[in-house]
Amino acid sequence: MRIAIAGAGNVGRSIAQELIGNGHRVMLIERQPRQLQPDRVPEAEWVLADACELSSLEEADVAGCDVVVAATGDDKANLVVSLLAKTEFAVPRVVARVNRAENEWLFTEQWGVDVSVSKPRLMAALVEEAVTVGDLVRLMTFRQGEANLVEITLPKEAPYEGKPVRNVPLPRDAALVAILRGKRVLVPTPDDTLESGDELIFVCIAEVEDQIRAVVLGSESRELG
């Protein structure tokens, strides 16, 4: 994916590094010259511009991005970036950082925000989660890294598409805890049938993530992951 991140402070750079590590193309947009430090994330494209300015976003070709992340330390700026990205450039997914809890109620679809969140690691995961089909995305880590919450969006013609949950041979130390289907959240039972487009949420240890990917997506996916 091509991803634009407004704000190249600690949070923006952290998100950029996470996403670049997962194979995405990232552009960091920063208006403060002193924050423009390409050597900190050399794999990213760096742009000195004000992401709250429509002309700046046009020059940066934000319309060609799959995701825009508003990650500045100013909630007002993040709302403006989100609104412009969604209404002027029709960006499919807008993820916005909330700096002050009392402002969280503002970060809604009316302001162009698809997802609002405060933790950088979770922001990086949520950037990928709804637009990545056929790969495993780590959403959250528990117990000092001993267990993870991971998501796989089931592609068409996956091995267990149309099959009941009971047929899926998950490894030890892994559990399917939820199925997100459209706007519904299903607590899976052995008789529930998997459908393409389902977002499968697992709790597992890190060591079995590749096994889960191989089971759900097919054995060849292990080589790709």
ROSE-4610 file (N, C-alpha, C; in Angstrom, 1 decimal, always signed):
// ROSE-4610
residu = [M/M/M/R/R/R/I/I/I/A/A/A/I/I/I/A/A/A/G/G/G/A/A/A/G/G/G/N/N/N/V/V/V/G/G/G/R/R/R/S/S/S/I/I/I/A/A/A/Q/Q/Q/E/E/E/L/L/L/I/I/I/G/G/G/N/N/N/G/G/G/H/H/H/R/R/R/V/V/V/M/M/M/L/L/L/I/I/I/E/E/E/R/R/R/Q/Q/Q/P/P/P/R/R/R/Q/Q/Q/L/L/L/Q/Q/Q/P/P/P/D/D/D/R/R/R/V/V/V/P/P/P/E/E/E/A/A/A/E/E/E/W/W/W/V/V/V/L/L/L/A/A/A/D/D/D/A/A/A/C/C/C/E/E/E/L/L/L/S/S/S/S/S/S/L/L/L/E/E/E/E/E/E/A/A/A/D/D/D/V/V/V/A/A/A/G/G/G/C/C/C/D/D/D/V/V/V/V/V/V/V/V/V/A/A/A/A/A/A/T/T/T/G/G/G/D/D/D/D/D/D/K/K/K/A/A/A/N/N/N/L/L/L/V/V/V/V/V/V/S/S/S/L/L/L/L/L/L/A/A/A/K/K/K/T/T/T/E/E/E/F/F/F/A/A/A/V/V/V/P/P/P/R/R/R/V/V/V/V/V/V/A/A/A/R/R/R/V/V/V/N/N/N/R/R/R/A/A/A/E/E/E/N/N/N/E/E/E/W/W/W/L/L/L/F/F/F/T/T/T/E/E/E/Q/Q/Q/W/W/W/G/G/G/V/V/V/D/D/D/V/V/V/S/S/S/V/V/V/S/S/S/K/K/K/P/P/P/R/R/R/L/L/L/M/M/M/A/A/A/A/A/A/L/L/L/V/V/V/E/E/E/E/E/E/A/A/A/V/V/V/T/T/T/V/V/V/G/G/G/D/D/D/L/L/L/V/V/V/R/R/R/L/L/L/M/M/M/T/T/T/F/F/F/R/R/R/Q/Q/Q/G/G/G/E/E/E/A/A/A/N/N/N/L/L/L/V/V/V/E/E/E/I/I/I/T/T/T/L/L/L/P/P/P/K/K/K/E/E/E/A/A/A/P/P/P/Y/Y/Y/E/E/E/G/G/G/K/K/K/P/P/P/V/V/V/R/R/R/N/N/N/V/V/V/P/P/P/L/L/L/P/P/P/R/R/R/D/D/D/A/A/A/A/A/A/L/L/L/V/V/V/A/A/A/I/I/I/L/L/L/R/R/R/G/G/G/K/K/K/R/R/R/V/V/V/L/L/L/V/V/V/P/P/P/T/T/T/P/P/P/D/D/D/D/D/D/T/T/T/L/L/L/E/E/E/S/S/S/G/G/G/D/D/D/E/E/E/L/L/L/I/I/I/F/F/F/V/V/V/C/C/C/I/I/I/A/A/A/E/E/E/V/V/V/E/E/E/D/D/D/Q/Q/Q/I/I/I/R/R/R/A/A/A/V/V/V/V/V/V/L/L/L/G/G/G/S/S/S/E/E/E/S/S/S/R/R/R/E/E/E/L/L/L/G/G/G]
num = [1/1/1/2/2/2/3/3/3/4/4/4/5/5/5/6/6/6/7/7/7/8/8/8/9/9/9/10/10/10/11/11/11/12/12/12/13/13/13/14/14/14/15/15/15/16/16/16/17/17/17/18/18/18/19/19/19/20/20/20/21/21/21/22/22/22/23/23/23/24/24/24/25/25/25/26/26/26/27/27/27/28/28/28/29/29/29/30/30/30/31/31/31/32/32/32/33/33/33/34/34/34/35/35/35/36/36/36/37/37/37/38/38/38/39/39/39/40/40/40/41/41/41/42/42/42/43/43/43/44/44/44/45/45/45/46/46/46/47/47/47/48/48/48/49/49/49/50/50/50/51/51/51/52/52/52/53/53/53/54/54/54/55/55/55/56/56/56/57/57/57/58/58/58/59/59/59/60/60/60/61/61/61/62/62/62/63/63/63/64/64/64/65/65/65/66/66/66/67/67/67/68/68/68/69/69/69/70/70/70/71/71/71/72/72/72/73/73/73/74/74/74/75/75/75/76/76/76/77/77/77/78/78/78/79/79/79/80/80/80/81/81/81/82/82/82/83/83/83/84/84/84/85/85/85/86/86/86/87/87/87/88/88/88/89/89/89/90/90/90/91/91/91/92/92/92/93/93/93/94/94/94/95/95/95/96/96/96/97/97/97/98/98/98/99/99/99/100/100/100/101/101/101/102/102/102/103/103/103/104/104/104/105/105/105/106/106/106/107/107/107/108/108/108/109/109/109/110/110/110/111/111/111/112/112/112/113/113/113/114/114/114/115/115/115/116/116/116/117/117/117/118/118/118/119/119/119/120/120/120/121/121/121/122/122/122/123/123/123/124/124/124/125/125/125/126/126/126/127/127/127/128/128/128/129/129/129/130/130/130/131/131/131/132/132/132/133/133/133/134/134/134/135/135/135/136/136/136/137/137/137/138/138/138/139/139/139/140/140/140/141/141/141/142/142/142/143/143/143/144/144/144/145/145/145/146/146/146/147/147/147/148/148/148/149/149/149/150/150/150/151/151/151/152/152/152/153/153/153/154/154/154/155/155/155/156/156/156/157/157/157/158/158/158/159/159/159/160/160/160/161/161/161/162/162/162/163/163/163/164/164/164/165/165/165/166/166/166/167/167/167/168/168/168/169/169/169/170/170/170/171/171/171/172/172/172/173/173/173/174/174/174/175/175/175/176/176/176/177/177/177/178/178/178/179/179/179/180/180/180/181/181/181/182/182/182/183/183/183/184/184/184/185/185/185/186/186/186/187/187/187/188/188/188/189/189/189/190/190/190/191/191/191/192/192/192/193/193/193/194/194/194/195/195/195/196/196/196/197/197/197/198/198/198/199/199/199/200/200/200/201/201/201/202/202/202/203/203/203/204/204/204/205/205/205/206/206/206/207/207/207/208/208/208/209/209/209/210/210/210/211/211/211/212/212/212/213/213/213/214/214/214/215/215/215/216/216/216/217/217/217/218/218/218/219/219/219/220/220/220/221/221/221/222/222/222/223/223/223/224/224/224/225/225/225]
x = [+0.8/+0.0/+0.9/+0.3/+1.0/+0.3/+1.1/+0.5/+1.1/+0.3/+0.8/+0.6/+1.7/+1.6/+1.9/+0.9/+1.1/+1.6/+2.8/+3.5/+4.6/+5.9/+7.1/+7.8/+7.0/+7.6/+7.8/+7.9/+8.2/+7.1/+5.8/+4.7/+4.7/+4.8/+4.8/+5.9/+7.1/+8.3/+8.1/+7.5/+7.3/+6.4/+5.3/+4.3/+4.9/+5.7/+6.4/+7.3/+8.1/+9.0/+8.3/+7.2/+6.4/+5.9/+5.3/+4.7/+5.7/+6.8/+7.9/+8.4/+8.5/+9.0/+8.0/+6.7/+5.7/+5.6/+6.5/+6.5/+5.7/+5.2/+4.4/+5.3/+4.8/+5.5/+4.9/+5.8/+5.3/+5.9/+5.0/+5.4/+5.2/+6.2/+6.0/+5.9/+4.9/+4.6/+4.8/+5.8/+6.1/+6.3/+5.7/+5.7/+6.9/+7.4/+8.5/+9.9/+10.7/+12.0/+12.8/+12.8/+13.7/+13.2/+12.0/+11.5/+11.8/+12.3/+12.5/+13.9/+13.9/+15.1/+15.1/+15.3/+15.2/+16.1/+17.2/+18.1/+17.5/+16.4/+15.8/+14.9/+14.3/+13.6/+13.9/+15.1/+15.6/+14.8/+14.0/+13.2/+12.0/+11.6/+10.4/+10.6/+9.6/+9.6/+9.3/+10.1/+9.9/+9.5/+8.5/+7.9/+7.8/+8.4/+8.3/+7.1/+6.0/+4.8/+3.8/+2.8/+1.7/+0.6/+0.4/-0.7/-2.1/-2.2/-3.5/-3.9/-2.9/-3.1/-3.5/-4.6/-5.1/-4.0/-3.3/-2.3/-1.2/-0.8/+0.3/-0.1/-1.3/-1.8/-1.9/-2.3/-2.3/-0.9/+0.0/+1.4/+2.0/+1.6/+2.1/+1.3/+0.3/-0.5/-1.1/-1.8/-2.5/-3.6/-4.2/-5.2/-4.8/-3.5/-3.0/-2.6/-3.0/-2.7/-3.9/-3.5/-4.5/-5.0/-4.1/-4.4/-3.7/-4.4/-3.7/-3.8/-2.7/-2.6/-2.3/-3.2/-3.1/-2.4/-1.1/-0.4/+0.3/-0.1/+0.5/+0.2/+0.8/+0.5/-0.6/-1.2/-2.3/-3.6/-4.6/-5.8/-6.6/-6.5/-7.2/-6.6/-5.2/-4.6/-5.0/-5.0/-5.4/-6.8/-7.7/-9.1/-9.1/-8.4/-8.4/-7.8/-6.6/-6.0/-7.0/-7.7/-8.6/-9.7/-10.3/-11.4/-11.0/-9.8/-9.4/-9.1/-8.4/-8.1/-9.3/-10.4/-11.6/-12.5/-12.7/-13.7/-13.1/-11.8/-11.2/-10.5/-10.0/-9.2/-9.7/-10.8/-11.5/-10.6/-9.7/-8.8/-9.6/-9.4/-10.2/-10.2/-9.1/-9.0/-8.2/-8.8/-8.2/-8.1/-6.9/-6.6/-6.1/-6.6/-6.3/-5.8/-4.8/-4.3/-5.1/-5.5/-6.1/-5.1/-4.8/-3.8/-4.5/-5.6/-6.3/-7.6/-7.8/-9.0/-10.3/-10.3/-11.6/-12.0/-11.1/-11.4/-11.9/-11.9/-12.1/-13.5/-14.5/-15.8/-15.9/-14.9/-14.9/-14.4/-13.6/-13.0/-14.0/-14.9/-15.9/-15.9/-16.8/-17.0/-17.3/-18.0/-18.3/-17.0/-15.9/-14.6/-13.7/-14.3/-13.5/-12.7/-12.9/-12.1/-12.7/-12.0/-12.5/-12.1/-10.9/-10.5/-9.7/-10.0/-9.2/-8.6/-7.3/-6.6/-5.5/-4.9/-3.8/-2.5/-2.5/-1.2/-0.6/+0.7/+1.3/+1.3/+1.6/+1.6/+0.3/-0.8/-2.1/-2.5/-2.0/-2.3/-1.8/-0.5/+0.1/-0.7/-1.2/-2.0/-3.3/-3.9/-5.2/-5.1/-4.0/-3.8/-3.9/-3.3/-3.3/-4.6/-5.2/-6.3/-7.4/-8.0/-9.2/-8.9/-7.6/-7.3/-6.3/-6.0/-5.0/-5.8/-6.0/-6.7/-5.7/-5.8/-4.9/-3.5/-3.4/-2.2/-2.5/-1.6/-1.8/-1.3/-2.1/-1.8/-1.9/-0.8/-0.7/-1.4/-2.5/-3.2/-2.7/-2.4/-2.0/-1.2/-0.4/+0.4/+0.0/-0.1/-0.4/+0.7/+0.7/+1.5/+3.0/+3.5/+4.9/+5.3/+4.4/+4.8/+4.6/+4.0/+3.8/+2.7/+1.7/+0.5/+0.2/-0.4/-0.8/-2.2/-2.8/-4.1/-3.8/-4.2/-3.9/-5.1/-5.1/-6.2/-5.8/-6.7/-6.6/-7.9/-7.9/-9.1/-9.1/-10.2/-10.2/-10.5/-9.5/-9.7/-10.6/-11.0/-11.8/-10.9/-11.5/-10.9/-9.8/-9.9/-9.0/-9.4/-8.5/-8.8/-10.1/-10.4/-11.5/-12.7/-12.7/-13.9/-15.1/-16.2/-17.4/-17.4/-16.3/-16.3/-16.6/-17.1/-17.3/-16.0/-16.1/-15.0/-14.3/-15.1/-14.6/-13.6/-13.6/-12.7/-11.3/-11.2/-9.9/-9.0/-7.9/-6.9/-5.9/-6.4/-5.5/-4.4/-3.2/-2.1/-2.4/-1.7/-1.8/-1.4/-1.9/-1.7/-2.2/-3.4/-4.0/-5.5/-6.3/-7.7/-8.4/-9.4/-10.2/-11.3/-11.2/-12.0/-13.1/-13.1/-14.2/-14.1/-15.3/-15.4/-16.1/-15.5/-16.1/-16.6/-18.0/-18.6/-19.5/-19.0/-19.8/-19.8/-20.9/-21.0/-21.3/-21.3/-21.6/-20.3/-20.4/-19.3/-19.8/-19.2/-19.7/-18.7/-19.3/-18.5/-18.5/-17.4/-17.5/-17.9/-18.7/-19.1/-18.5/-18.4/-17.9/-18.7/-20.0/-20.9/-20.9/-20.3/-20.3/-19.4/-19.9/-19.2/-18.4/-17.2/-16.4/-16.7/-16.7/-17.1/-15.9/-15.7/-14.7/-15.0/-14.0/-14.2/-14.4/-14.5/-14.6/-13.2/-13.3/-12.0/-12.0/-11.0/-10.8/-9.8/-10.3/-9.5/-9.0/-7.7/-7.1/-6.3/-6.3/-5.3/-4.3/-3.0/-2.0/-0.7/+0.3/+1.6/+2.3/+3.4/+4.1/+4.6/+5.0/+5.7/+4.7/+3.4/+2.5/+1.8/+2.2/+1.6/+1.7/+2.9/+3.1/+2.3/+2.1/+1.3/-0.2/-0.7/-2.0/-2.2/-1.2/-1.3/-1.3/-0.5/-0.4/-1.7/-2.3/-3.6/-4.7/-4.9/-6.0/-5.9/-4.7/-4.5/-4.0/-3.5/-2.9/-1.4/-0.8/+0.6/+1.6/+1.3/+2.3/+2.4/+1.4/+1.5/+2.6/+3.0/+4.1/+5.4/+5.6/+6.8/+6.7/+5.5/+5.4/+5.4/+5.1/+5.0/+6.3]
y = [-1.2/+0.0/+1.3/+2.3/+3.6/+4.4/+4.8/+5.4/+6.8/+7.8/+9.1/+9.3/+9.8/+10.1/+11.5/+12.2/+13.7/+13.8/+14.3/+14.4/+13.4/+14.0/+13.1/+13.2/+13.3/+13.3/+11.8/+11.6/+10.2/+9.2/+9.7/+8.8/+8.5/+9.6/+9.4/+8.5/+8.7/+7.9/+6.4/+6.2/+4.9/+4.1/+4.8/+4.1/+3.9/+4.8/+4.6/+3.4/+3.3/+2.2/+0.9/+0.8/-0.4/-0.8/+0.2/-0.1/-0.4/+0.3/+0.0/-1.5/-1.8/-3.2/-4.2/-3.9/-4.8/-4.7/-3.9/-3.9/-2.8/-1.8/-0.8/+0.4/+1.3/+2.5/+3.7/+4.4/+5.4/+6.8/+7.8/+9.2/+9.9/+10.6/+11.4/+12.8/+13.5/+14.9/+15.7/+16.6/+17.4/+18.9/+19.7/+21.2/+21.9/+21.2/+21.8/+21.4/+22.3/+21.9/+21.2/+21.5/+20.8/+19.4/+19.0/+17.6/+16.8/+17.5/+16.8/+16.1/+14.9/+14.1/+12.8/+12.9/+11.7/+10.5/+10.8/+9.8/+8.9/+9.4/+8.6/+7.5/+7.7/+6.7/+6.8/+6.4/+6.6/+5.9/+4.9/+4.2/+5.0/+5.9/+6.7/+7.9/+8.3/+9.5/+10.7/+11.7/+12.8/+14.1/+14.8/+16.0/+17.1/+18.2/+19.4/+20.2/+20.1/+20.8/+20.8/+21.6/+21.7/+20.8/+19.7/+18.7/+19.3/+20.4/+21.1/+22.0/+22.1/+22.9/+22.0/+22.4/+21.6/+21.5/+22.6/+22.6/+21.6/+21.6/+20.7/+19.2/+18.9/+17.5/+17.1/+18.1/+17.9/+17.6/+18.5/+18.3/+16.9/+16.5/+15.2/+14.0/+14.3/+13.2/+12.3/+12.9/+12.2/+11.3/+11.8/+11.1/+9.7/+9.5/+8.2/+7.3/+7.7/+6.9/+6.0/+4.8/+3.9/+4.3/+4.9/+5.3/+6.6/+7.4/+8.6/+8.5/+8.7/+8.7/+10.1/+10.7/+12.0/+11.7/+12.0/+11.5/+12.7/+13.9/+15.1/+15.1/+16.0/+16.1/+17.1/+17.6/+18.6/+18.0/+17.9/+17.2/+18.0/+19.4/+20.2/+19.9/+19.8/+19.5/+18.2/+17.2/+15.8/+15.8/+16.5/+16.6/+17.2/+18.3/+19.0/+18.0/+17.4/+16.5/+15.4/+14.8/+13.7/+14.2/+15.3/+15.8/+16.1/+16.7/+16.9/+15.6/+14.7/+13.4/+12.7/+12.7/+12.0/+12.7/+14.0/+14.7/+15.2/+15.7/+16.2/+15.2/+14.2/+13.2/+11.8/+11.6/+10.3/+9.1/+9.4/+8.3/+7.2/+6.0/+4.9/+4.7/+5.0/+4.7/+5.9/+6.5/+7.5/+7.1/+7.1/+6.8/+8.0/+8.4/+9.6/+9.4/+10.1/+10.0/+11.0/+10.5/+11.4/+11.6/+12.9/+13.3/+13.5/+14.1/+14.4/+13.7/+13.0/+12.1/+12.9/+14.1/+14.9/+15.2/+15.1/+15.4/+14.2/+13.0/+11.8/+11.8/+12.4/+12.4/+13.1/+14.0/+14.7/+13.8/+12.7/+11.9/+10.9/+11.4/+10.5/+10.6/+9.9/+9.9/+11.3/+12.1/+13.4/+14.3/+13.9/+14.6/+13.7/+12.7/+11.9/+10.8/+10.6/+9.6/+8.3/+7.3/+5.9/+5.2/+5.5/+4.9/+5.9/+6.1/+7.0/+6.1/+6.5/+5.7/+6.5/+6.1/+6.9/+6.2/+4.8/+4.1/+3.9/+4.3/+4.1/+2.7/+1.7/+0.3/-0.1/+0.3/-0.1/+0.7/+2.0/+2.7/+2.0/+1.6/+0.9/-0.3/-1.1/-2.3/-1.9/-0.9/-0.5/+0.1/+0.7/+1.1/-0.1/-1.2/-2.4/-3.2/-3.2/-4.2/-4.3/-3.2/-3.3/-3.3/-3.1/-3.0/-4.1/-5.0/-6.1/-7.4/-8.0/-9.2/-10.3/-11.4/-12.5/-12.4/-11.7/-11.7/-11.5/-11.9/-11.8/-10.5/-9.8/-8.5/-8.6/-8.2/-8.2/-6.9/-7.1/-5.9/-5.4/-6.4/-6.0/-7.1/-6.7/-7.6/-7.6/-8.8/-8.9/-9.6/-9.4/-10.1/-10.0/-8.8/-8.5/-9.3/-9.4/-10.1/-11.6/-12.2/-13.6/-14.0/-13.2/-13.5/-12.3/-12.6/-11.5/-11.6/-10.5/-10.5/-10.2/-11.2/-11.1/-11.2/-10.7/-10.7/-11.2/-12.0/-12.4/-12.1/-11.4/-11.3/-12.4/-13.2/-14.4/-14.1/-14.4/-14.1/-15.2/-14.9/-15.9/-17.1/-18.2/-19.5/-19.9/-19.4/-19.9/-21.3/-22.1/-23.5/-23.8/-23.0/-23.3/-22.3/-21.6/-20.8/-21.7/-21.4/-22.2/-23.4/-23.6/-24.8/-24.3/-25.2/-24.9/-24.7/-23.9/-23.6/-24.9/-25.9/-27.1/-27.8/-27.5/-28.1/-27.5/-26.3/-25.6/-26.1/-26.7/-27.4/-26.4/-25.6/-24.6/-25.2/-24.6/-25.2/-25.0/-25.6/-25.3/-23.9/-23.4/-22.0/-21.0/-21.3/-20.4/-20.6/-19.5/-19.6/-18.6/-19.0/-18.1/-17.5/-16.2/-15.6/-14.7/-14.3/-13.5/-13.6/-13.4/-13.3/-11.9/-11.0/-9.8/-9.9/-9.8/-10.0/-8.8/-7.9/-6.7/-5.9/-5.5/-4.8/-5.7/-7.0/-7.9/-8.5/-8.7/-9.4/-10.8/-11.9/-13.2/-13.9/-14.5/-15.3/-16.7/-17.2/-18.4/-19.7/-20.5/-21.8/-22.8/-24.1/-25.1/-25.2/-24.8/-25.0/-23.7/-22.6/-21.4/-21.7/-21.2/-21.3/-20.1/-20.3/-19.1/-18.6/-17.3/-16.7/-15.8/-15.7/-14.8/-13.3/-12.6/-11.2/-11.2/-12.4/-12.4/-12.0/-11.2/-10.8/-11.8/-12.6/-13.7/-13.1/-13.1/-12.5/-13.7/-13.8/-14.9/-14.3/-15.1/-14.9/-16.1/-15.7/-16.8/-16.4/-17.3/-16.9/-16.6/-15.8/-15.4/-16.6/-17.6/-18.7/-19.5/-19.3/-20.1/-19.2/-17.9/-17.0/-17.5/-18.0/-18.5/-19.8/-20.6/-21.8/-21.4/-20.4/-19.9/-19.4/-18.6/-18.1/-19.3/-20.3/-21.4/-22.2/-22.4/-23.1/-22.4/-21.1/-20.3/-19.9/-19.6/-19.1/-20.1/-21.3/-22.3/-22.4/-23.5/-23.7/-22.8/-22.4/-21.6/-20.2/-19.8/-18.5/-18.4/-19.5/-19.5/-19.0/-19.3/-18.9/-17.4/-16.8/-15.4/-14.6/-15.1/-14.3/-14.2]
z = [+0.0/+0.0/+0.0/-0.5/-0.4/+0.7/+1.7/+2.9/+3.2/+3.4/+3.8/+5.3/+6.0/+7.4/+7.6/+8.2/+8.5/+9.9/+10.0/+11.3/+11.4/+11.5/+11.5/+12.9/+13.9/+15.3/+15.6/+16.9/+17.4/+17.0/+17.1/+16.7/+15.2/+14.4/+13.0/+12.5/+13.0/+12.6/+13.0/+14.2/+14.7/+13.8/+13.5/+12.6/+11.2/+10.7/+9.4/+9.4/+10.4/+10.5/+10.6/+11.3/+11.4/+10.1/+9.3/+8.1/+7.0/+7.0/+6.0/+6.2/+7.5/+7.8/+7.3/+7.1/+6.6/+5.1/+4.5/+3.0/+2.3/+3.1/+2.5/+2.1/+1.2/+0.8/+1.6/+2.3/+3.2/+2.8/+2.9/+2.8/+4.1/+4.6/+5.8/+5.4/+5.9/+5.6/+6.9/+6.9/+8.1/+7.8/+8.6/+8.3/+9.0/+10.1/+10.8/+10.2/+9.7/+9.1/+10.1/+11.4/+12.4/+12.6/+12.2/+12.4/+11.1/+10.1/+8.8/+8.9/+9.3/+9.5/+8.7/+7.4/+6.6/+7.0/+7.7/+8.1/+9.2/+9.9/+10.9/+10.3/+9.2/+8.5/+7.0/+6.6/+5.2/+4.1/+4.5/+3.5/+3.1/+3.9/+3.6/+2.7/+2.0/+1.2/+2.2/+2.2/+3.1/+2.3/+2.9/+2.2/+3.3/+3.0/+3.9/+3.4/+4.2/+3.8/+4.9/+4.8/+5.8/+5.4/+6.0/+5.6/+5.8/+6.5/+6.6/+5.4/+4.5/+3.3/+2.1/+1.5/+0.3/-0.8/-1.0/-2.1/-1.8/-0.5/-0.1/-0.3/+0.0/-0.2/-1.7/-2.5/-3.9/-4.5/-4.1/-4.6/-4.1/-3.0/-2.5/-3.0/-3.9/-4.5/-3.5/-2.5/-1.5/-2.1/-3.2/-3.9/-4.3/-4.5/-4.9/-3.7/-2.5/-1.3/-1.0/-0.5/+0.1/+1.5/+2.2/+3.6/+3.9/+4.7/+5.3/+6.8/+7.4/+8.9/+9.4/+10.2/+10.8/+12.2/+12.3/+13.5/+14.2/+14.0/+14.6/+16.1/+16.8/+18.2/+18.5/+17.4/+17.5/+17.0/+17.9/+17.5/+16.5/+16.5/+15.5/+14.1/+14.1/+12.8/+12.3/+13.2/+12.8/+12.2/+12.8/+12.3/+10.9/+10.7/+9.4/+8.3/+8.6/+7.7/+7.3/+8.3/+8.1/+7.2/+7.4/+6.6/+5.2/+5.0/+3.6/+2.9/+3.6/+2.9/+2.5/+3.3/+2.9/+1.9/+2.2/+1.3/+0.0/+0.1/-1.1/-2.0/-1.4/-2.1/-2.1/-1.4/-1.3/-1.0/+0.0/+0.5/+1.1/+0.8/+1.3/+2.8/+3.4/+4.9/+5.5/+6.5/+7.3/+8.8/+9.3/+10.7/+11.4/+12.5/+13.2/+14.6/+15.0/+16.3/+17.2/+18.4/+19.4/+20.5/+20.7/+21.7/+23.1/+23.1/+24.4/+24.4/+25.5/+25.6/+25.5/+26.0/+25.9/+24.5/+23.5/+22.1/+21.3/+22.0/+21.2/+20.5/+21.1/+20.6/+19.2/+18.9/+17.6/+16.5/+16.8/+15.7/+15.2/+14.3/+13.8/+12.2/+11.6/+10.2/+9.6/+10.4/+10.0/+9.7/+10.4/+10.2/+9.3/+8.7/+7.7/+8.3/+9.6/+10.4/+10.3/+9.8/+9.8/+11.2/+11.7/+12.9/+13.7/+15.0/+15.9/+16.9/+17.3/+18.2/+18.8/+19.9/+20.5/+20.6/+20.5/+20.6/+19.2/+19.0/+17.7/+17.2/+18.0/+17.5/+17.0/+17.7/+17.3/+16.1/+16.0/+14.7/+13.5/+13.6/+12.5/+12.1/+13.1/+12.8/+12.1/+12.6/+12.1/+10.7/+10.4/+9.0/+8.0/+8.4/+7.5/+7.6/+8.7/+9.1/+8.0/+7.6/+6.8/+5.3/+4.9/+3.5/+3.1/+4.1/+3.8/+3.8/+2.6/+2.6/+2.3/+3.0/+2.8/+3.4/+4.5/+5.3/+6.8/+7.6/+9.0/+9.5/+10.3/+10.9/+12.4/+13.1/+14.5/+15.1/+15.8/+16.3/+17.7/+18.5/+19.9/+20.6/+21.5/+22.3/+23.8/+24.3/+25.7/+26.5/+27.8/+28.8/+28.3/+28.1/+27.8/+26.6/+25.6/+24.4/+24.3/+25.4/+25.4/+24.5/+24.3/+23.5/+22.6/+21.4/+20.5/+20.1/+19.7/+19.0/+17.6/+16.7/+15.3/+14.5/+13.2/+12.4/+11.0/+10.4/+9.0/+8.3/+7.2/+6.4/+5.3/+5.4/+4.6/+3.1/+2.2/+0.8/+0.1/-1.1/-1.8/-2.1/-2.1/-2.5/-1.4/-0.2/+0.9/+1.2/+1.7/+1.9/+2.7/+3.7/+4.6/+4.3/+3.2/+2.8/+2.6/+3.3/+3.1/+4.1/+4.9/+5.8/+7.2/+8.0/+9.4/+10.2/+11.3/+12.1/+12.6/+12.9/+13.5/+12.6/+11.3/+10.3/+10.3/+10.9/+10.8/+11.9/+11.4/+12.4/+12.9/+13.9/+14.5/+15.3/+15.4/+16.2/+17.7/+18.6/+20.0/+20.3/+21.4/+21.8/+20.8/+20.2/+19.3/+19.4/+19.4/+19.5/+18.7/+17.9/+17.1/+18.1/+18.4/+19.4/+18.8/+17.6/+17.0/+15.5/+14.9/+13.4/+13.2/+12.5/+12.1/+10.7/+10.5/+9.2/+9.0/+8.1/+7.9/+9.2/+9.7/+10.9/+12.1/+11.9/+13.0/+13.6/+14.9/+15.6/+16.0/+15.5/+15.8/+16.8/+17.9/+18.7/+18.1/+17.5/+16.7/+17.5/+16.9/+17.4/+16.4/+16.7/+15.8/+14.5/+14.6/+13.4/+12.5/+12.9/+12.1/+10.8/+9.7/+8.4/+8.1/+7.6/+7.3/+5.9/+5.7/+4.4/+4.0/+2.7/+2.2/+2.7/+3.0/+3.6/+5.1/+5.7/+7.2/+7.7/+8.8/+9.5/+10.7/+10.7/+11.7/+12.8/+14.0/+15.1/+16.0/+16.1/+16.9/+18.1/+19.2/+20.3/+20.2/+20.1/+20.0/+20.5/+20.6/+20.9/+19.6/+19.6/+18.4/+17.6/+18.3/+17.6/+16.6/+16.8/+15.9/+14.9/+14.8/+13.8/+12.4/+12.1/+10.7/+10.5/+11.5/+11.3/+11.1/+11.8/+11.6/+10.2/+9.7/+8.3/+7.3/+7.6/+6.6/+6.6/+7.8/+7.8/+7.2/+7.5/+7.1/+5.6/+5.1/+3.8/+2.8/+3.3/+2.5/+2.8/+2.6/+3.0/+2.3/+1.1/+0.3/+0.9/+1.7/+2.3/+3.4/+3.9/+4.9/+4.3/+3.0/+2.3/+2.0/+1.8/+1.5/+2.8/+3.9/+5.1/+5.8]
